[in-house]
């Protein structure tokens, strides 16, 4: 017996609680009467003629009254515990022991007067205990049999016979409205071969799935493993191919816990591509995180973007004294505010409309609001577009970062987390080179301030605007074709919530000047993702290979040449260092050459105001001061992709 489903298993108790509890007391009283009679029959070796009926009646009366007083005193008849639960059974045992002790005392004091042996209370105890437990068990079995899923429920296999599997079986079997009817459990643990959870048996291992589906006629398979990772989900879905079996998963455990009592059977959902390539459990050291976020003023740049908005949502859970969301995208800010507060009025101090290219605006924001912690997520990030407009990457990703760093220095910020990318490791693209410089600037500022200014580097996040999965989804909706650069190209993937959890954790453990690299798991072949999405759509769609773009790598790396990969504080976060670069040493011309561009040509192509910022051919250097007065352009929250 367990404690779940108390609402489903006690309908009469919900409707008429007093009647239910009093009827239970009557049954318990009858149990004592029968137990005492049996005890006396055994005591007199089945010679019923020796039993004093009057004394027996008096003794039974004492037992009935004592059961009421003790049971009510111990809350057995006050509805405190779920009917038939382990808690109630423990309490029942305690009450029965106390009543039995009182009966022994009564028989010792008045036994001669009522002609009842002193051993009667002791002999009656096990019978009374057994009868009362049996009554509860039979009642519970009856109620649960009436609460079984209806005929419309789908026959369901549950993969995982652990705690979560047990909870699901109990909830399904006790819910007449459940859309799922469990017909078997699957578990690869040999020790659970003959296990039964309630009336549902373990029927085999995952490798036996085709045979199990045929035997049980199951139509649904639910993965009941807490925080199941992507590799396990892929294995399950691979084995269900061709079986006409719906595979469903639960949300990550943290999401279910956040819903509390609201979590239910409707939380199941079919496997999405995100589950196949991005799920992995993240161990957050809450005390460390709370130590630098709780009660502090936290500022997030790029708060309207995919990463920035999720950072804001997760930071809110740590109860900062103030959350300052900065972005130049007013729509993005509104959506972020709406997701956190339930309102998108944009009339409070929590949202700030500003461009990180505007150094004066940033100085004013930081001087007025005085943040303690900064997460810098604002950036331009589309690889192909930045290859066409490299100066935009320079002005936003490099000079914009320098502006935020300098404002943070003036405001006395203690923790600064710069969001970087795996493309900064051995960079070959404009995006990678610009983010590499941002890492170096952050490391330099850490040395100047002595504070925890760090960069966090990770790969592609799943589902962000403009990223691979939404692109594939739209191409499938339009009937194809799906465009993949190369049959062998691979990328690292992580869901946005998982990435942000590790970013927040990295901010707690990073030492000044470090670059922290998130463990992205194994790289995923893009062609495999495309094929899986086509298979899940049920359509016949062509895949077209477009070829690698300029500077694009076949396989991304997270740790560059000469960088360390040590994990002294967290199993999923590596620590390394990069060379420092002072803002006054920024040289756009040299940077453009590193990116494979001709500075003179870029100056001519830029035209207008930008042309005046390049004092060519007199000097090739484009310093920080030269570009800070440039015409602001899009510097909205980063929505990272591959």
C-alpha positions as CSV (number, residue, x, y, z in Angstrom):
1,X,0.0,0.0,0.0
2,X,1.2,3.6,-0.6
3,X,0.0,7.1,0.0
4,X,-0.9,8.2,-3.5
5,X,-4.3,9.0,-4.9
6,X,-6.1,9.7,-1.7
7,X,-8.6,11.8,-3.5
8,X,-9.4,9.1,-6.1
9,X,-9.4,6.2,-3.6
10,X,-11.8,7.6,-1.1
11,X,-14.8,9.1,-2.9
12,X,-17.2,8.2,0.0
13,X,-14.9,9.9,2.4
14,X,-14.8,13.0,0.4
15,X,-18.6,13.1,0.1
16,X,-19.5,12.1,3.7
17,X,-16.3,12.2,5.8
18,X,-18.0,11.8,9.2
19,X,-20.1,8.8,8.1
20,X,-17.0,7.2,6.5
21,X,-14.9,7.6,9.7
22,X,-17.7,6.4,12.0
23,X,-18.3,3.4,9.9
24,X,-14.6,2.6,10.1
25,X,-14.7,2.9,13.9
26,X,-17.7,0.4,13.9
27,X,-15.7,-2.1,11.8
28,X,-12.7,-1.7,14.1
29,X,-14.9,-2.3,17.1
30,X,-16.3,-5.4,15.5
31,X,-12.7,-6.5,14.9
32,X,-11.9,-6.2,18.6
33,X,-15.1,-8.2,19.5
34,X,-14.2,-11.0,17.2
35,X,-10.5,-10.9,18.3
36,X,-11.5,-11.1,22.0
37,X,-13.9,-14.0,21.4
38,X,-11.2,-15.9,19.4
39,X,-8.6,-15.2,22.2
40,X,-10.9,-16.7,24.8
41,X,-11.8,-19.7,22.7
42,X,-8.1,-20.4,22.3
43,X,-7.4,-19.7,25.9
44,X,-10.0,-22.3,27.0
45,X,-8.8,-24.7,24.3
46,X,-12.0,-24.4,22.3
47,X,-14.2,-25.1,25.3
48,X,-16.7,-22.3,24.9
49,X,-18.8,-23.4,27.9
50,X,-16.2,-22.0,30.2
51,X,-16.5,-18.5,28.8
52,X,-18.4,-16.0,31.1
53,X,-20.7,-14.3,28.6
54,X,-21.5,-11.4,30.9
55,X,-17.8,-10.9,31.6
56,X,-17.1,-11.2,27.9
57,X,-19.7,-8.5,27.0
58,X,-18.2,-6.2,29.6
59,X,-14.7,-6.7,28.4
60,X,-15.7,-6.2,24.8
61,X,-17.5,-3.0,25.9
62,X,-14.2,-1.8,27.4
63,X,-12.4,-2.6,24.2
64,X,-14.9,-0.7,22.1
65,X,-14.8,2.4,24.2
66,X,-11.0,2.3,24.5
67,X,-10.6,1.9,20.7
68,X,-12.8,5.1,20.3
69,X,-10.9,7.2,22.8
70,X,-7.4,6.1,21.8
71,X,-8.2,6.1,18.1
72,X,-9.6,9.6,18.2
73,X,-6.8,10.8,20.4
74,X,-4.2,9.6,17.9
75,X,-6.2,11.1,15.0
76,X,-7.1,7.7,13.5
77,X,-10.7,8.7,13.1
78,X,-10.1,12.4,12.3
79,X,-9.2,11.9,8.6
80,X,-5.6,12.9,9.0
81,X,-4.1,10.1,7.0
82,X,-4.9,8.7,3.5
83,X,-7.1,5.6,3.8
84,X,-5.1,2.3,3.6
85,X,-1.7,4.1,3.4
86,X,1.4,3.1,5.2
87,X,1.0,6.1,7.5
88,X,-2.4,4.9,8.6
89,X,-1.2,1.3,9.0
90,X,1.7,2.4,11.3
91,X,-0.8,4.5,13.3
92,X,-3.2,1.6,13.5
93,X,-0.5,-0.6,14.9
94,X,0.3,2.0,17.6
95,X,-3.4,2.4,18.5
96,X,-3.9,-1.4,18.7
97,X,-0.9,-1.8,21.0
98,X,-2.1,0.9,23.3
99,X,-5.7,-0.5,23.4
100,X,-4.2,-4.0,24.1
101,X,-2.1,-2.7,26.9
102,X,-5.2,-1.1,28.5
103,X,-7.1,-4.3,28.1
104,X,-4.3,-6.2,29.9
105,X,-4.4,-3.7,32.7
106,X,-8.2,-4.0,33.0
107,X,-8.0,-7.8,33.1
108,X,-5.3,-7.7,35.7
109,X,-7.3,-5.3,37.9
110,X,-10.8,-6.7,37.3
111,X,-10.3,-10.1,35.8
112,X,-11.5,-12.0,38.8
113,X,-14.7,-9.9,39.0
114,X,-15.6,-10.4,35.3
115,X,-14.0,-13.8,35.0
116,X,-11.6,-12.8,32.1
117,X,-8.1,-14.2,32.0
118,X,-5.2,-11.6,32.1
119,X,-3.8,-13.0,28.9
120,X,-6.9,-12.1,26.9
121,X,-5.7,-8.7,25.8
122,X,-2.3,-10.1,24.6
123,X,-3.9,-12.9,22.7
124,X,-6.5,-10.6,21.1
125,X,-3.9,-8.1,19.9
126,X,-2.6,-9.9,16.8
127,X,-6.2,-10.9,15.7
128,X,-7.4,-7.3,16.1
129,X,-4.5,-6.0,14.2
130,X,-4.9,-8.5,11.4
131,X,-8.7,-7.9,11.1
132,X,-8.5,-4.1,11.1
133,X,-5.7,-4.2,8.5
134,X,-7.6,-6.7,6.4
135,X,-10.7,-4.5,6.5
136,X,-8.7,-1.5,5.2
137,X,-7.0,-3.6,2.5
138,X,-10.2,-5.1,1.2
139,X,-11.9,-1.7,1.2
140,X,-8.9,-0.2,-0.7
141,X,-8.9,-3.0,-3.2
142,X,-12.6,-2.5,-3.8
143,X,-12.2,1.3,-4.3
144,X,-9.2,0.9,-6.6
145,X,-11.0,-1.8,-8.7
146,X,-13.8,0.7,-9.3
147,X,-11.3,3.5,-10.1
148,X,-9.4,1.6,-12.9
149,X,-9.1,3.4,-16.2
150,X,-12.1,3.0,-18.5
151,X,-12.4,1.0,-21.7
152,X,-11.3,4.1,-23.8
153,X,-7.9,4.2,-22.1
154,X,-4.9,3.2,-24.3
155,X,-3.0,0.1,-23.4
156,X,0.3,1.4,-22.2
157,X,3.8,0.0,-21.5
158,X,5.9,1.9,-19.0
159,X,9.7,1.9,-19.4
160,X,11.2,2.1,-15.9
161,X,10.1,0.2,-12.9
162,X,11.6,2.5,-10.3
163,X,10.0,5.1,-8.1
164,X,8.6,7.1,-11.0
165,X,7.2,4.0,-12.7
166,X,5.6,3.0,-9.5
167,X,4.0,6.4,-9.1
168,X,2.7,6.4,-12.6
169,X,1.2,2.9,-12.3
170,X,-0.6,3.9,-9.1
171,X,-1.9,7.1,-10.5
172,X,-3.1,5.5,-13.7
173,X,-4.8,2.6,-11.9
174,X,-6.5,4.8,-9.4
175,X,-7.9,7.3,-12.0
176,X,-11.0,6.2,-13.9
177,X,-10.5,9.1,-16.3
178,X,-6.9,8.2,-17.1
179,X,-6.2,8.1,-20.8
180,X,-3.6,5.3,-20.2
181,X,-4.1,1.8,-18.9
182,X,-0.8,0.2,-17.8
183,X,-0.4,-3.4,-19.1
184,X,3.2,-4.0,-18.3
185,X,6.5,-2.5,-17.2
186,X,9.8,-2.7,-19.0
187,X,13.1,-2.6,-17.1
188,X,16.6,-3.7,-17.9
189,X,17.6,-4.4,-14.3
190,X,17.7,-8.3,-13.9
191,X,16.8,-7.9,-10.2
192,X,13.3,-6.6,-11.3
193,X,12.6,-9.5,-13.6
194,X,9.7,-10.8,-11.4
195,X,8.7,-7.5,-9.9
196,X,5.0,-6.4,-9.8
197,X,3.9,-2.9,-9.1
198,X,0.4,-3.3,-7.8
199,X,-1.2,-5.6,-10.4
200,X,1.2,-4.6,-13.2
201,X,4.1,-6.9,-13.8
202,X,7.5,-6.3,-15.3
203,X,7.2,-8.1,-18.6
204,X,10.7,-7.8,-20.0
205,X,13.6,-5.7,-21.2
206,X,13.8,-3.0,-23.8
207,X,15.4,-5.4,-26.3
208,X,12.3,-7.5,-26.1
209,X,10.1,-4.6,-27.1
210,X,8.7,-6.0,-30.4
211,X,7.6,-9.2,-28.7
212,X,6.2,-7.3,-25.7
213,X,4.1,-5.0,-27.9
214,X,2.6,-8.0,-29.7
215,X,1.8,-9.8,-26.4
216,X,0.3,-6.8,-24.6
217,X,-1.3,-5.1,-27.6
218,X,0.2,-1.9,-26.3
219,X,-0.3,1.3,-28.2
220,X,1.7,3.7,-26.0
221,X,5.2,3.5,-24.4
222,X,5.9,6.0,-21.6
223,X,9.5,6.6,-20.6
224,X,9.3,6.8,-16.8
225,X,12.9,7.7,-16.0
226,X,13.6,10.9,-14.1
227,X,15.7,13.4,-16.2
228,X,16.2,10.8,-19.0
229,X,19.1,11.9,-21.2
230,X,19.0,12.2,-25.0
231,X,20.9,8.9,-25.6
232,X,18.3,6.9,-23.8
233,X,15.5,8.6,-25.6
234,X,17.2,7.9,-29.0
235,X,17.6,4.2,-28.0
236,X,14.0,3.8,-27.1
237,X,12.7,5.6,-30.3
238,X,15.0,3.5,-32.5
239,X,13.6,0.3,-31.0
240,X,10.0,1.4,-31.6
241,X,10.5,2.0,-35.3
242,X,7.9,0.1,-37.2
243,X,5.9,-1.0,-34.1
244,X,3.1,1.6,-34.5
245,X,3.8,2.6,-30.9
246,X,3.5,6.2,-29.6
247,X,6.5,7.1,-27.4
248,X,5.9,9.6,-24.7
249,X,8.1,11.3,-22.2
250,X,7.7,13.3,-19.0
251,X,9.0,16.9,-18.7
252,X,12.3,17.3,-16.9
253,X,12.0,16.6,-13.2
254,X,12.6,20.2,-12.2
255,X,9.6,21.3,-14.3
256,X,7.4,18.8,-12.7
257,X,8.5,19.8,-9.2
258,X,7.9,23.4,-10.1
259,X,4.3,22.6,-10.9
260,X,3.9,20.8,-7.6
261,X,0.4,19.3,-7.1
262,X,-0.5,20.6,-10.6
263,X,1.6,17.9,-12.2
264,X,-0.5,15.1,-13.6
265,X,-1.1,12.6,-16.4
266,X,-1.6,15.4,-18.9
267,X,2.0,16.3,-18.6
268,X,3.0,13.5,-20.8
269,X,3.9,14.5,-24.3
270,X,5.2,12.8,-27.4
271,X,8.9,12.7,-28.0
272,X,10.3,15.9,-29.7
273,X,13.5,16.3,-31.6
274,X,14.8,18.3,-28.6
275,X,14.5,15.2,-26.5
276,X,16.6,13.2,-29.0
277,X,19.5,15.6,-29.1
278,X,19.4,17.9,-26.1
279,X,18.2,16.3,-22.9
280,X,20.8,15.8,-20.2
281,X,20.5,16.1,-16.4
282,X,22.1,19.2,-14.9
283,X,23.3,19.2,-11.3
284,X,22.9,22.7,-9.9
285,X,24.7,23.6,-6.7
286,X,21.9,25.7,-5.3
287,X,23.8,27.1,-2.3
288,X,26.6,28.4,-4.5
289,X,24.2,30.1,-7.0
290,X,22.0,31.6,-4.3
291,X,25.1,33.0,-2.7
292,X,25.7,35.5,-5.5
293,X,22.2,36.0,-6.8
294,X,19.8,36.1,-3.9
295,X,19.1,39.6,-2.6
296,X,21.4,41.1,-5.3
297,X,20.8,43.5,-8.2
298,X,21.1,41.5,-11.4
299,X,21.4,43.0,-14.9
300,X,20.9,41.0,-18.1
301,X,21.8,42.4,-21.5
302,X,20.0,40.9,-24.5
303,X,17.1,40.1,-22.2
304,X,14.7,39.9,-25.1
305,X,16.7,37.1,-26.8
306,X,16.5,33.3,-26.4
307,X,19.3,33.0,-23.9
308,X,18.8,36.3,-22.2
309,X,15.1,35.7,-21.6
310,X,15.6,32.2,-20.2
311,X,18.4,33.6,-17.9
312,X,15.9,36.2,-16.6
313,X,13.3,33.5,-15.9
314,X,15.8,31.3,-14.0
315,X,17.4,34.1,-12.1
316,X,14.0,35.2,-10.8
317,X,13.7,31.9,-9.0
318,X,16.7,32.9,-6.9
319,X,14.9,36.0,-5.7
320,X,17.3,38.8,-6.6
321,X,16.5,42.2,-5.0
322,X,16.1,43.6,-8.5
323,X,16.2,42.2,-12.0
324,X,17.2,44.7,-14.7
325,X,16.4,43.5,-18.3
326,X,18.2,45.4,-21.0
327,X,17.6,45.1,-24.7
328,X,17.1,47.2,-27.8
329,X,14.3,44.9,-29.0
330,X,11.1,46.2,-27.4
331,X,9.1,43.2,-28.5
332,X,11.6,40.8,-27.0
333,X,11.6,42.7,-23.7
334,X,7.8,42.6,-23.6
335,X,7.7,38.9,-24.2
336,X,10.3,38.3,-21.5
337,X,8.4,40.5,-19.0
338,X,5.2,38.7,-19.9
339,X,6.7,35.3,-19.2
340,X,8.0,36.4,-15.8
341,X,5.3,38.6,-14.4
342,X,2.3,37.7,-16.5
343,X,2.0,41.2,-17.7
344,X,3.8,42.9,-20.6
345,X,3.0,46.6,-19.8
346,X,6.7,47.7,-20.2
347,X,6.0,50.5,-17.7
348,X,8.2,49.4,-14.8
349,X,11.9,49.7,-13.9
350,X,12.6,46.1,-14.7
351,X,12.8,46.7,-18.5
352,X,15.3,49.1,-20.0
353,X,15.4,49.9,-23.7
354,X,19.0,50.5,-24.7
355,X,21.7,49.5,-27.3
356,X,25.0,48.1,-26.0
357,X,26.7,50.2,-28.7
358,X,25.6,53.3,-26.9
359,X,28.4,53.7,-24.2
360,X,26.8,56.8,-22.7
361,X,23.4,55.2,-22.3
362,X,25.1,52.2,-20.6
363,X,27.1,54.4,-18.2
364,X,23.9,56.1,-17.2
365,X,22.0,52.8,-16.6
366,X,24.8,51.3,-14.6
367,X,25.4,54.4,-12.5
368,X,21.8,54.8,-11.6
369,X,20.9,51.1,-11.0
370,X,24.3,49.9,-9.6
371,X,23.9,46.2,-10.4
372,X,25.9,43.6,-8.5
373,X,25.8,40.9,-11.1
374,X,25.8,41.2,-14.9
375,X,25.0,38.5,-17.5
376,X,26.0,39.8,-20.9
377,X,23.9,37.9,-23.5
378,X,23.4,40.7,-26.1
379,X,25.2,39.9,-29.4
380,X,24.8,39.4,-33.1
381,X,25.2,35.7,-34.0
382,X,24.1,34.6,-37.5
383,X,27.2,33.2,-39.2
384,X,26.3,33.9,-42.8
385,X,25.0,37.4,-42.3
386,X,28.0,38.5,-40.3
387,X,30.3,37.2,-43.0
388,X,28.6,39.8,-45.3
389,X,28.7,42.6,-42.6
390,X,31.8,42.0,-40.5
391,X,31.8,45.5,-39.1
392,X,28.4,45.0,-37.5
393,X,29.9,42.1,-35.6
394,X,32.8,44.3,-34.6
395,X,30.6,47.2,-33.4
396,X,28.2,44.9,-31.4
397,X,30.1,41.9,-30.3
398,X,33.4,43.6,-29.7
399,X,32.8,47.3,-29.0
400,X,29.4,46.6,-27.4
401,X,31.0,44.1,-25.0
402,X,33.8,46.7,-24.2
403,X,31.1,49.2,-23.4
404,X,29.3,46.9,-21.0
405,X,32.5,45.8,-19.4
406,X,33.6,49.4,-18.8
407,X,30.2,50.4,-17.4
408,X,30.3,47.4,-15.1
409,X,33.8,48.4,-13.9
410,X,32.6,51.9,-13.0
411,X,29.6,50.5,-11.2
412,X,31.6,48.1,-9.1
413,X,30.0,44.9,-10.4
414,X,31.3,41.9,-8.5
415,X,30.2,39.1,-11.0
416,X,30.2,39.5,-14.8
417,X,29.3,36.6,-17.0
418,X,30.0,37.1,-20.8
419,X,28.1,34.6,-23.0
420,X,30.4,33.2,-25.6
421,X,30.3,30.5,-28.2
422,X,32.1,27.3,-29.3
423,X,33.0,29.2,-32.5
424,X,35.5,31.3,-30.4
425,X,37.7,28.1,-30.1
426,X,40.1,28.3,-33.0
427,X,37.9,30.8,-34.7
428,X,37.4,30.7,-38.5
429,X,34.3,32.9,-38.9
430,X,33.5,36.6,-38.2
431,X,31.3,35.5,-35.3
432,X,34.0,33.3,-33.8
433,X,36.7,36.0,-34.1
434,X,34.4,38.7,-32.6
435,X,33.4,36.5,-29.6
436,X,37.1,35.5,-29.1
437,X,38.0,39.2,-28.7
438,X,35.1,39.6,-26.3
439,X,36.5,36.7,-24.2
440,X,39.9,38.5,-24.1
441,X,38.4,41.8,-23.2
442,X,36.5,40.1,-20.3
443,X,39.7,38.4,-19.1
444,X,41.5,41.8,-19.2
445,X,38.8,43.5,-17.2
446,X,38.9,40.7,-14.6
447,X,42.6,41.6,-14.0
448,X,41.8,45.3,-13.7
449,X,38.9,44.9,-11.3
450,X,40.0,41.9,-9.3
451,X,36.4,40.7,-9.5
452,X,34.8,37.5,-11.0
453,X,34.6,38.6,-14.6
454,X,34.3,35.3,-16.7
455,X,33.2,34.1,-20.1
456,X,31.0,31.0,-20.6
457,X,31.5,29.1,-23.9
458,X,29.0,26.6,-25.3
459,X,27.6,25.3,-28.5
460,X,24.3,25.5,-30.2
461,X,21.1,25.8,-28.3
462,X,18.0,24.1,-29.5
463,X,14.9,26.0,-30.6
464,X,16.2,29.5,-30.6
465,X,14.9,31.9,-33.3
466,X,16.7,31.3,-36.6
467,X,18.4,28.1,-35.4
468,X,18.4,24.7,-37.1
469,X,15.3,23.1,-35.7
470,X,12.8,25.9,-36.4
471,X,14.4,26.1,-39.9
472,X,13.9,22.4,-40.5
473,X,10.4,22.5,-39.1
474,X,9.4,25.3,-41.5
475,X,11.0,23.5,-44.4
476,X,9.1,20.3,-43.6
477,X,5.9,22.3,-43.3
478,X,6.5,23.7,-46.8
479,X,7.1,20.2,-48.1
480,X,10.9,20.5,-48.4
481,X,13.6,20.2,-49.3
482,X,15.6,20.1,-46.1
483,X,19.0,21.9,-46.5
484,X,22.0,20.4,-44.8
485,X,25.5,21.8,-45.5
486,X,27.4,18.5,-45.6
487,X,26.6,14.8,-44.9
488,X,29.3,14.6,-42.2
489,X,28.8,17.9,-40.5
490,X,28.3,17.7,-36.7
491,X,27.4,20.1,-34.0
492,X,27.0,20.3,-30.2
493,X,23.5,20.8,-28.9
494,X,21.9,21.7,-25.6
495,X,18.4,23.0,-24.7
496,X,18.1,26.6,-23.7
497,X,17.1,25.9,-20.1
498,X,19.9,23.4,-19.6
499,X,22.4,25.9,-21.0
500,X,21.2,28.7,-18.8
501,X,21.3,26.5,-15.7
502,X,25.0,25.8,-16.4
503,X,25.7,29.5,-17.2
504,X,24.2,30.5,-13.8
505,X,26.3,27.8,-12.1
506,X,29.4,28.9,-14.0
507,X,28.9,32.4,-12.6
508,X,29.1,31.0,-9.1
509,X,32.3,29.0,-9.5
510,X,34.2,30.9,-12.2
511,X,37.4,32.6,-11.1
512,X,38.2,36.1,-12.5
513,X,39.5,35.9,-16.1
514,X,38.6,32.3,-16.8
515,X,36.6,31.0,-19.7
516,X,34.2,28.3,-18.5
517,X,33.2,25.7,-21.1
518,X,30.0,23.8,-20.7
519,X,29.9,20.1,-21.3
520,X,27.7,19.7,-24.4
521,X,27.8,15.9,-24.5
522,X,28.6,14.1,-27.7
523,X,28.4,16.0,-31.1
524,X,25.3,15.2,-33.1
525,X,25.3,14.6,-36.8
526,X,23.0,17.1,-38.5
527,X,22.0,14.7,-41.2
528,X,20.7,12.3,-38.5
529,X,18.6,15.1,-37.0
530,X,17.2,15.9,-40.5
531,X,16.3,12.3,-41.1
532,X,14.7,11.9,-37.6
533,X,12.5,15.0,-38.2
534,X,11.4,13.8,-41.6
535,X,10.5,10.4,-40.1
536,X,8.6,12.0,-37.2
537,X,6.6,14.2,-39.7
538,X,5.5,11.1,-41.7
539,X,6.3,12.9,-45.0
540,X,8.6,11.9,-47.8
541,X,11.0,14.9,-48.1
542,X,14.2,15.4,-49.9
543,X,17.5,16.4,-48.3
544,X,19.7,18.8,-50.2
545,X,23.4,19.3,-49.4
546,X,24.4,23.0,-49.9
547,X,28.1,22.8,-49.0
548,X,29.9,24.4,-46.1
549,X,29.8,28.2,-45.9
550,X,32.9,30.4,-45.7
551,X,34.8,29.7,-42.5
552,X,32.3,27.1,-41.4
553,X,33.8,24.0,-39.7
554,X,32.8,20.4,-40.4
555,X,33.1,19.6,-36.7
556,X,33.0,22.3,-34.0
557,X,35.2,22.2,-30.9
558,X,34.7,23.6,-27.5
559,X,38.4,23.7,-26.3
560,X,40.8,25.5,-28.5
561,X,44.5,24.7,-29.2
562,X,46.6,25.2,-26.1
563,X,43.6,25.6,-23.8
564,X,43.1,23.4,-20.7
565,X,40.1,21.2,-20.0
566,X,40.1,20.8,-16.2
567,X,37.0,20.4,-14.2
568,X,38.0,21.1,-10.6
569,X,34.6,22.3,-9.3
570,X,31.8,20.9,-11.4
571,X,31.6,17.8,-13.6
572,X,30.0,19.6,-16.5
573,X,32.0,22.8,-16.5
574,X,35.6,23.0,-17.7
575,X,38.0,25.9,-16.8
576,X,40.5,27.4,-19.1
577,X,42.1,30.8,-19.8
578,X,42.7,33.1,-22.8
579,X,45.1,35.9,-23.5
580,X,44.0,39.3,-22.3
581,X,43.3,42.2,-24.5
582,X,42.9,45.8,-23.3
583,X,40.2,48.0,-25.0
584,X,42.8,50.6,-26.0
585,X,44.6,47.9,-28.0
586,X,41.6,47.0,-30.1
587,X,42.5,47.2,-33.8
588,X,39.6,46.7,-36.3
589,X,41.9,46.6,-39.3
590,X,44.0,43.8,-37.9
591,X,40.8,42.0,-36.8
592,X,39.3,42.3,-40.3
593,X,42.5,40.8,-41.8
594,X,42.3,37.9,-39.3
595,X,38.8,37.3,-40.5
596,X,40.0,37.3,-44.1
597,X,38.8,40.7,-45.2
598,X,40.6,43.7,-46.7
599,X,40.1,46.7,-44.3
600,X,40.2,49.2,-47.2
601,X,37.5,47.3,-49.1
602,X,35.3,47.1,-46.1
603,X,35.7,50.8,-45.5
604,X,34.7,51.5,-49.1
605,X,31.8,49.1,-48.9
606,X,30.5,50.5,-45.6
607,X,30.2,54.0,-47.1
608,X,28.6,57.0,-45.4
609,X,29.4,57.5,-41.7
610,X,31.3,54.3,-41.5
611,X,33.7,55.5,-44.2
612,X,34.7,58.4,-42.0
613,X,35.6,56.0,-39.2
614,X,38.4,54.5,-41.3
615,X,41.2,57.0,-41.6
616,X,42.6,55.1,-44.6
617,X,45.2,55.0,-46.1
618,X,47.0,57.2,-43.6
619,X,46.6,54.6,-40.9
620,X,45.1,51.1,-40.9
621,X,44.3,51.0,-37.3
622,X,40.7,51.4,-36.2
623,X,40.7,52.1,-32.5
624,X,38.0,51.8,-29.9
625,X,37.5,55.6,-29.7
626,X,37.1,55.7,-33.5
627,X,34.1,53.4,-33.6
628,X,32.2,54.3,-30.5
629,X,30.6,57.2,-32.2
630,X,29.4,55.0,-35.0
631,X,25.8,54.9,-36.1
632,X,24.0,52.5,-33.9
633,X,22.6,49.4,-35.6
634,X,20.9,46.2,-34.5
635,X,22.4,44.9,-31.3
636,X,19.5,42.9,-30.0
637,X,19.5,40.0,-27.6
638,X,21.5,37.0,-28.8
639,X,19.4,34.1,-30.3
640,X,22.2,31.6,-30.7
641,X,22.3,28.9,-33.4
642,X,24.7,26.8,-35.4
